[in-house]
Amino acid sequence: MKDLSEIMFMTRVEDDNSKFHPYNGVVDTHSVQNTQLSRMWGQASENYFASKYYEWADSEDLQLLIPTLDRGWDFMVERNGLKIQVKRFNPIGKNHNTNNVKLKRTRASKRRDTVCNNNYDFKSFDYLVVHDVRDNNLIIADKSTLFKPDGTCKTSASVYPTKRSKGLTHLGWEVFR
């Protein structure tokens, strides 16, 4: 049994812990989604997209703006305010949904009082960029294919065509002009 001072100390630590979930307590199990490594990989995909974007861009007003806080998008095109969300796709080692990319936010949301699994809303971003790490392929897709008719975001999307899905349609870089 823990004494009151230990419990009070634990509560203060939990309030500052990014793995704290108000409903389930402290997440102490290992999960790919709860590691800094997955954030590092995601950042690498964002940096890869930015490097390819700047190879394509031919005007200063096409520069990418980066939010200081997690806003549901990773980059914004200065010229037109288009918001871009980058997702990493690596099917190697996956046991199921090997053709799907997860479309859930995994950072804090005051709106939902939670630190994991927040849905995007229709205003979160304009384009989804999927970075296939197997061949460094970048797929630029319109958000309209990712949302249900009621305006809620799907939890995942097929990246490539299958019997049940047409996959994401690559629109090309020109959509950012």
N, C-alpha and C positions, 0 to 999 in steps of 0.2 A: 504494500500500500504506500502510495506517495503522500508526503505531507503537503500542506496547503502552499508553502513557499515554493516547492518544486512544481506544483501544478500551475501557480501563477507565473513562474519563470517560463514554463513550457508554453503557456498561452502567448506570452510576449514574443517568444522565438517563432511560434507558428504564424503570428501576424506578419512577420517579416520574411517568412519562408515562401519562395515562389512555388513550392510543391504543395502548399497547404490548400486543401479543398474544404470549404466550410461545411459541407455535408458529410464527407467521409473521413475527415481528420487528415493526418499527415500521410502522404503517399510514400511508403517506404519500400515498395516492390520495384524491381527493375523493369523498365519499359522503354522501348525505343523513343516513345513520345515524351518521356520524362528525363531525357538526358541532354546535356549541353552539346553532345556530339551531333545530335540530329539538328540542333539549331545551327551548328557550324556548317553542316552539309547544306542546309537551306540557304545560308548566307553565301556559300560557294556557288550555288545555282543562281542566286541573285546577281552575284558579281560576274558570272559567266554571261548572263543575259545582258548586263550593262556593257560589258566589253564588246559583245557582238552588235549591240544597239549603236554604240559610238562608232564602230567601223562603218555602219550603214548611214548614220546621220550626216547630213551635209550642210547644216545650218545651225548657228548658235542658239536660236530660239527653240531648237529641238532637244535641248539638254534635259536631263532627267532630274527631277526634284525628289528628295528622299524625306519622308516624315520623321520627326524626332520621336514620336510615339507610335505604337502599333495602331493604325487606323483602318486596317482591313485591306490595305493596298501597300505595295512595296515601292512603287515609283509613280511619279506623275510627270507627264510631258508638259514642259513649261508653255509651249505655244498654245495649246488648246485645252489643257486641264484634264486630259485623259488619264485615268487611273489604271495602273497595271499591277496585277497580282501574279507573282512567280511561284510555281510549285515544282518541286523536284519529283521525278518519276524514276524509280529504280525497281523493276520487277524481280531482279535477281534475289533469290532467297525467300521470296514471298510464297506462302503455301496456298493462298486463295486470293481472288480478285487481282490476279497478276497483270491485268490490263487496265486497272483502275487507279486513278489518282484521288486521294482524299481531299474533300472540299470542306473541311471544318477548320475553324480557327482554334489554335491551341494556346492562346495567351489570355490574360485576364480581361474580363469584361465587367465593368461596374453595372452595366444594364442587367446582367444575369446573375450577379453575385457569385461568380465562380471563376476558377482559373483554367478550366479546360473545356473543350468541346463546345465552342460557341458557333452558331451558324452565321454565315455571311448574309447580309440582306442585299436587296437589289441595287442599293446605292453604294455598296462597299467598293466595287471596282468596275471598270468598263471592259477590260480585256484580261483574259487568263493566258499566261505564258507557261507552258509545261516544258521543263528541261529533262529530256530523256538522257540519262547519264551513260547509257550503253554506247551511244554513238554521238553524243553531244548535239542531238537534234533539238531544235526549239520549235514548238508548235504555238502559234498565236491564234487564240480562239476568242470569239465574241461571247460575252456573258449570257446572252439570251438563250443559248443552248444548255446552260447550267442551272436554270431556275424552272421551277414548276409553275403551272398556270396561276396558282394562288400567290406567287411572288416569293415563296420560300426556296432556299437554295437546296439542291440535291446534296446528299452526303458524300457522293463520289461520282466520277464520270469516267466512261471508257475513253482511253486515250486513242487507241487504234480501232478500226472497224472489226466487228465480229458478226456472228449470225444474228445477234439480238440488238446490236447497236451500230450506228454508222460511225461512231468515234468522233473525235474533235476534228473540225475542219480548219486546216491551216490557212489563215487569211493573208499572210505575208506582212512585211514591214511597212508597207505603204499606209496601212490603217492608222499609223501613228502621226501622219502628216496632218 
